[in-house]
Amino acid sequence: MQVYEALVDLYVSEAGTDASAEKALACIEAAKSRSMIEMIFQSGQSLPLGEAGQSDLVRKIRDLREELNWYYHRIELEQLRPEEKFHQRLHNLQEKAHSHEKELLKTLRELPAQERENATLEAPADFSLKKLQASLPGDATLIEYFSAGDRIIAVVITRKEIKILPLTVLSRVAHFLQLLRFQLSKFRMESNTSGGLRSRSCAPHRVTSNRSTLNLSRRFRPLLKGKHLIVVPHGPLHFLPFHALRNGQEYLCDAFTISYAPSATVFSLCQQKSASASTGALVWESPTSARPKS
């Protein structure tokens, strides 16, 4: 990820042209795709593979994945052992895992292109800003966040333009997120908590929300077009309730409808899918241990 972050940093440092912004966005999307692939692969969640019509290479890839997942699990267990002699066992397991990783990469390179979809996950070869902009609804703006080192940047995309804005440092946002989690934890008190205490506990939440908004949304508020926002968070920003951020005297959810996506590429692909024919609504309630007083 450091290579992608360095490339994004270089493009952002260039003159604010659409060309440099598009290159930076392409690196951001490549970084997120690579990170997502590695998370899925290392968690052992491989695509289902049937036996029918599979080549020997596909079956070999499946077997190598299963063996690698076993080695990864054993390595995690060894790292938690308190014994002093675990270092040699850990070293042996890491060497075997590295050997299997090289064998897997070699086999993937030998796999014919028509069989790759059923054997592995691949990042898209090319990122197209024009396709992304064409997939955006006319009344929507997409905001993609990315952290390059300790700096958070935002890419604001509409159907006609793209802008990149450096916002703030990641450590500052992480600090306010910790405060926000602490403040929200106050609402987990027992049901007999007085209403006055609950009311007072909301005040620091508004302060934290205002400070976060100052850096994460207010600077590019004039760039937001339409009435719908697609937010693509990154890193710890996945834990931030963007609906609750304030812009002056209003919350973002008062001015916009908001949806989320893991990446701009995923959003664009989802937009190409046909809409569901269902017109019904699904309503659910979060379970709670609170019981009304008799």
C-alpha positions as CSV (number, residue, x, y, z in Angstrom):
1,M,0.0,0.0,0.0
2,Q,2.9,2.4,0.5
3,V,3.6,2.4,-3.2
4,Y,0.0,3.4,-4.0
5,E,0.0,6.0,-1.3
6,A,3.3,7.5,-2.6
7,L,1.9,7.7,-6.1
8,V,-1.3,9.4,-4.9
9,D,0.8,11.8,-3.0
10,L,2.7,12.7,-6.1
11,Y,-0.3,13.3,-8.2
12,V,-2.1,15.4,-5.6
13,S,1.1,17.5,-5.3
14,E,0.9,18.3,-9.0
15,A,-1.1,21.1,-10.5
16,G,-4.8,20.7,-9.9
17,T,-5.7,19.4,-13.4
18,D,-8.3,16.8,-14.2
19,A,-5.6,14.6,-15.7
20,S,-3.6,14.5,-12.4
21,A,-6.8,14.0,-10.5
22,E,-7.9,11.1,-12.7
23,K,-4.4,9.4,-12.2
24,A,-4.7,9.9,-8.5
25,L,-8.2,8.3,-8.4
26,A,-7.0,5.4,-10.5
27,C,-4.2,4.7,-8.0
28,I,-6.7,5.0,-5.1
29,E,-9.0,2.5,-6.8
30,A,-6.1,0.1,-7.5
31,A,-5.1,0.3,-3.9
32,K,-8.6,-0.4,-2.6
33,S,-9.0,-3.3,-5.0
34,R,-5.7,-4.8,-4.0
35,S,-6.5,-4.5,-0.3
36,M,-9.9,-6.0,-0.8
37,I,-8.5,-9.0,-2.7
38,E,-5.9,-9.7,-0.1
39,M,-8.4,-9.5,2.7
40,I,-10.7,-12.0,1.0
41,F,-7.8,-14.3,0.1
42,Q,-6.2,-14.3,3.5
43,S,-9.5,-14.8,5.2
44,G,-10.0,-18.0,3.3
45,Q,-13.2,-16.9,1.6
46,S,-12.5,-18.2,-1.9
47,L,-15.0,-18.5,-4.7
48,P,-17.0,-21.7,-4.9
49,L,-15.4,-24.1,-7.3
50,G,-17.1,-27.2,-8.7
51,E,-15.3,-30.2,-10.0
52,A,-17.0,-30.3,-13.4
53,G,-15.1,-28.7,-16.2
54,Q,-12.1,-27.7,-14.1
55,S,-8.6,-28.0,-15.4
56,D,-5.7,-29.4,-13.4
57,L,-4.4,-25.9,-12.8
58,V,-7.7,-24.8,-11.3
59,R,-7.8,-27.7,-8.9
60,K,-4.1,-27.1,-8.0
61,I,-4.9,-23.4,-7.2
62,R,-7.8,-24.5,-5.0
63,D,-5.5,-27.0,-3.1
64,L,-2.8,-24.4,-2.7
65,R,-5.2,-22.0,-1.3
66,E,-6.5,-24.5,1.2
67,E,-3.0,-25.4,2.3
68,L,-2.0,-21.7,2.6
69,N,-5.1,-21.0,4.8
70,W,-4.0,-23.9,7.0
71,Y,-0.5,-22.4,7.3
72,Y,-1.8,-18.9,8.0
73,H,-3.9,-20.3,10.8
74,R,-1.0,-22.3,12.3
75,I,1.2,-19.2,12.1
76,E,-1.4,-17.2,14.0
77,L,-1.6,-19.9,16.7
78,E,2.1,-20.0,17.1
79,Q,2.4,-16.3,17.5
80,L,0.1,-16.5,20.5
81,R,2.1,-19.3,22.3
82,P,3.8,-18.2,25.5
83,E,6.7,-20.7,25.1
84,E,10.2,-19.5,24.3
85,K,10.8,-22.3,21.8
86,F,8.0,-21.3,19.4
87,H,10.4,-19.2,17.3
88,Q,11.8,-22.1,15.3
89,R,8.3,-23.6,14.7
90,L,7.1,-20.2,13.6
91,H,10.1,-19.7,11.2
92,N,9.5,-23.2,9.6
93,L,5.8,-22.4,9.1
94,Q,6.5,-19.0,7.5
95,E,9.0,-20.6,5.1
96,K,6.5,-23.2,4.0
97,A,3.8,-20.6,3.6
98,H,6.2,-18.4,1.5
99,S,7.0,-21.4,-0.7
100,H,3.3,-22.1,-1.2
101,E,2.7,-18.4,-2.0
102,K,5.4,-18.5,-4.8
103,E,3.9,-21.7,-6.2
104,L,0.4,-20.2,-6.2
105,L,1.6,-17.1,-8.0
106,K,3.4,-19.2,-10.6
107,T,0.3,-21.3,-11.2
108,L,-1.9,-18.3,-11.5
109,R,0.4,-16.9,-14.2
110,E,0.0,-20.2,-16.1
111,L,-3.8,-20.2,-15.9
112,P,-5.6,-19.4,-19.2
113,A,-7.5,-16.1,-19.2
114,Q,-10.9,-17.8,-19.7
115,E,-10.5,-19.8,-16.4
116,R,-9.3,-17.0,-14.2
117,E,-12.8,-15.8,-13.2
118,N,-13.5,-19.2,-11.6
119,A,-10.2,-19.5,-9.9
120,T,-9.2,-16.1,-8.5
121,L,-10.1,-12.5,-8.0
122,E,-8.4,-9.9,-10.1
123,A,-8.4,-6.1,-9.9
124,P,-9.7,-4.4,-13.0
125,A,-6.9,-3.7,-15.5
126,D,-8.0,-0.2,-16.4
127,F,-10.0,2.4,-14.5
128,S,-12.2,4.7,-16.5
129,L,-13.3,8.0,-15.0
130,K,-15.7,8.6,-17.9
131,K,-17.5,5.3,-17.2
132,L,-17.7,6.2,-13.5
133,Q,-19.1,9.6,-14.3
134,A,-21.6,8.1,-16.7
135,S,-22.9,5.7,-14.1
136,L,-23.5,8.5,-11.6
137,P,-27.1,9.6,-11.3
138,G,-27.7,13.2,-12.5
139,D,-28.5,14.5,-9.0
140,A,-25.6,12.7,-7.2
141,T,-22.1,13.4,-6.1
142,L,-19.5,10.8,-5.1
143,I,-17.0,11.5,-2.4
144,E,-14.1,9.1,-2.0
145,Y,-11.7,9.4,0.9
146,F,-8.2,8.0,1.0
147,S,-5.3,8.3,3.4
148,A,-1.8,8.8,2.0
149,G,0.5,8.4,4.9
150,D,-1.0,10.5,7.6
151,R,-2.9,12.8,5.3
152,I,-6.6,12.4,4.4
153,I,-7.7,13.5,0.9
154,A,-11.1,13.6,-0.6
155,V,-12.0,13.1,-4.3
156,V,-15.2,14.8,-5.2
157,I,-16.8,13.5,-8.5
158,T,-19.8,14.6,-10.4
159,R,-20.9,13.9,-13.9
160,K,-18.9,16.8,-15.2
161,E,-15.9,17.4,-13.0
162,I,-13.5,15.9,-10.5
163,K,-11.7,17.7,-7.7
164,I,-9.1,16.5,-5.1
165,L,-8.8,18.3,-1.8
166,P,-6.3,17.6,1.0
167,L,-8.3,17.7,4.2
168,T,-6.6,16.9,7.4
169,V,-4.3,14.5,9.2
170,L,-5.4,11.0,10.0
171,S,-4.2,11.1,13.6
172,R,-6.5,14.1,14.3
173,V,-9.5,12.3,12.9
174,A,-8.7,9.1,14.8
175,H,-8.5,11.1,18.0
176,F,-12.0,12.6,17.5
177,L,-13.3,9.2,16.5
178,Q,-12.1,7.8,19.9
179,L,-14.0,10.7,21.6
180,L,-17.1,10.0,19.6
181,R,-17.1,6.3,20.5
182,F,-16.6,7.2,24.2
183,Q,-19.6,9.6,24.0
184,L,-21.8,7.2,22.2
185,S,-21.0,4.5,24.8
186,K,-22.8,6.6,27.4
187,F,-26.1,5.7,25.7
188,R,-25.5,2.1,26.8
189,M,-26.3,2.9,30.3
190,E,-29.1,1.1,32.2
191,S,-32.7,2.1,31.3
192,N,-33.1,4.0,34.6
193,T,-30.6,6.7,33.4
194,S,-32.1,10.1,33.9
195,G,-33.2,12.1,30.8
196,G,-31.1,15.0,32.0
197,L,-27.9,13.1,31.9
198,R,-28.7,11.8,28.4
199,S,-29.4,15.3,27.3
200,R,-26.1,16.6,28.7
201,S,-24.2,13.7,27.1
202,C,-25.3,14.9,23.6
203,A,-23.4,18.2,23.9
204,P,-19.9,16.9,23.5
205,H,-21.1,14.7,20.7
206,R,-22.1,17.8,18.8
207,V,-18.7,19.4,19.5
208,T,-16.9,16.4,18.2
209,S,-19.1,16.1,15.2
210,N,-18.6,19.8,14.4
211,R,-14.8,19.5,14.6
212,S,-14.8,16.5,12.3
213,T,-17.1,18.1,9.8
214,L,-14.9,21.2,9.6
215,N,-12.2,19.0,7.9
216,L,-14.2,16.2,6.3
217,S,-17.1,17.9,4.5
218,R,-17.3,21.7,4.9
219,R,-14.3,22.5,2.7
220,F,-15.9,21.0,-0.4
221,R,-19.6,21.8,0.4
222,P,-19.8,24.2,-2.7
223,L,-18.7,21.3,-4.9
224,L,-21.6,19.0,-3.9
225,K,-24.2,18.8,-6.7
226,G,-27.7,17.4,-6.5
227,K,-29.4,15.9,-3.4
228,H,-27.7,12.6,-3.1
229,L,-24.2,11.7,-1.8
230,I,-22.3,8.5,-2.3
231,V,-19.7,8.2,0.4
232,V,-16.7,6.0,-0.1
233,P,-14.8,5.9,3.3
234,H,-11.3,4.6,3.9
235,G,-9.6,3.1,7.0
236,P,-11.1,4.4,10.3
237,L,-13.5,6.6,8.4
238,H,-15.7,3.5,8.0
239,F,-16.6,4.0,11.6
240,L,-17.7,7.6,11.1
241,P,-21.5,8.4,10.8
242,F,-21.4,10.8,7.9
243,H,-25.1,11.4,8.2
244,A,-24.5,13.1,11.6
245,L,-21.8,15.5,10.4
246,R,-22.8,19.1,10.5
247,N,-22.5,21.8,7.8
248,G,-23.1,25.0,9.7
249,Q,-26.5,24.6,11.4
250,E,-27.7,21.6,9.4
251,Y,-26.7,17.9,9.4
252,L,-25.7,16.3,6.1
253,C,-28.7,14.0,6.3
254,D,-30.9,17.1,6.4
255,A,-29.6,18.3,3.1
256,F,-28.8,15.1,1.3
257,T,-29.8,11.4,1.0
258,I,-26.6,9.4,1.7
259,S,-25.5,6.0,0.6
260,Y,-22.2,4.2,1.0
261,A,-19.9,2.1,-1.3
262,P,-16.6,0.3,-0.7
263,S,-15.0,1.8,-3.7
264,A,-16.0,3.9,-6.8
265,T,-15.4,0.9,-9.0
266,V,-17.8,-1.3,-7.0
267,F,-20.4,1.5,-7.1
268,S,-20.0,1.8,-10.9
269,L,-20.4,-2.0,-11.4
270,C,-23.5,-2.0,-9.1
271,Q,-25.0,0.7,-11.2
272,Q,-24.8,-1.6,-14.3
273,K,-26.9,-4.2,-12.6
274,S,-30.6,-4.2,-13.3
275,A,-32.8,-2.7,-10.6
276,S,-34.8,-5.0,-8.4
277,A,-38.5,-5.3,-9.4
278,S,-39.5,-5.5,-5.7
279,T,-41.5,-2.5,-4.4
280,G,-41.8,-3.6,-0.8
281,A,-40.0,-2.3,2.2
282,L,-38.0,-4.1,4.8
283,V,-38.2,-2.7,8.3
284,W,-36.4,-4.1,11.3
285,E,-35.6,-3.0,14.9
286,S,-32.4,-3.5,16.8
287,P,-32.9,-5.8,19.8
288,T,-32.5,-4.2,23.2
289,S,-32.3,-5.4,26.8
290,A,-34.3,-2.4,28.0
291,R,-37.7,-3.3,29.5
292,P,-40.5,-0.8,30.3
293,K,-41.1,-0.2,33.9
294,S,-44.3,-1.7,35.3
